[in-house]
């Protein structure tokens, strides 16, 4: 997970500065949804949601965390934002 965060942080710095953290997060989520649905379709894996309230909370807090992460990258450097995101 830390390696993936580091790679994403490096690629985010290549994005032009006109794009905001929330916009980059929205694009990342859209790409993730498309790739996830494509994977489910190609593998014919059924998708069932169990414990819907927990699923919704996970999505909400994950979205907030990703928006804050990309905003931190935009406001500081990718190295500092990565270090802050990995703090326990």
C-alpha positions in Angstrom: 0.0 0.0 0.0 2.8 2.4 0.8 4.5 1.7 -2.5 1.3 2.4 -4.4 0.8 5.7 -2.5 4.4 6.7 -3.4 3.8 5.9 -7.1 0.5 7.8 -7.2 2.2 10.8 -5.4 4.9 10.9 -8.1 2.4 10.8 -11.0 0.2 13.4 -9.4 3.1 15.9 -9.5 3.2 15.4 -13.3 -0.4 16.7 -13.5 -0.6 20.4 -14.5 -1.1 22.8 -11.5 -4.4 24.0 -12.9 -6.1 20.8 -11.7 -7.3 20.8 -8.0 -7.0 18.0 -5.5 -10.8 17.3 -5.5 -10.8 17.1 -9.4 -7.9 14.7 -9.4 -9.6 12.6 -6.8 -12.8 12.5 -8.9 -10.9 11.4 -12.0 -9.1 8.7 -9.9 -12.3 7.4 -8.5 -13.9 7.3 -12.0 -11.0 5.4 -13.4 -11.1 3.0 -10.4 -14.9 2.4 -10.9 -14.5 1.7 -14.6 -11.6 -0.7 -14.1 -13.3 -2.4 -11.2 -16.6 -2.9 -13.2 -14.6 -4.1 -16.2 -12.8 -6.6 -14.1 -16.1 -7.9 -12.6 -17.6 -8.2 -16.1 -14.6 -9.9 -17.6 -14.2 -12.4 -14.8 -18.0 -12.8 -14.4 -17.7 -12.3 -10.7 -20.9 -11.5 -8.9 -21.0 -8.3 -6.8 -23.0 -8.3 -3.6 -22.9 -5.6 -0.9 -23.1 -6.9 2.6 -23.3 -4.6 5.6 -24.3 -1.6 3.5 -23.8 1.0 6.3 -20.2 0.0 6.8 -19.7 0.0 3.0 -21.1 3.5 2.7 -19.0 4.8 5.6 -15.8 3.2 4.1 -16.5 4.9 0.8 -17.2 8.3 2.5 -14.1 8.3 4.7 -11.9 6.9 1.9 -13.1 9.7 -0.4 -12.4 12.3 2.2 -8.9 10.8 2.8 -8.1 10.8 -0.9 -9.2 14.4 -1.5 -7.2 15.5 1.5 -4.2 13.5 0.2 -4.3 15.0 -3.3 -4.8 18.5 -1.8 -1.8 18.0 0.4 0.3 17.0 -2.6 -0.9 20.2 -4.4 -0.2 22.4 -1.4 3.2 20.9 -0.4 5.4 18.3 -2.0 4.6 14.7 -2.8 7.2 13.5 -0.4 5.8 15.4 2.6 2.2 14.5 1.7 3.2 10.8 1.5 4.9 11.0 4.9 1.9 12.6 6.5 -0.5 10.1 5.0 1.5 7.1 6.3 1.5 8.4 10.0 -0.4 6.1 12.4 
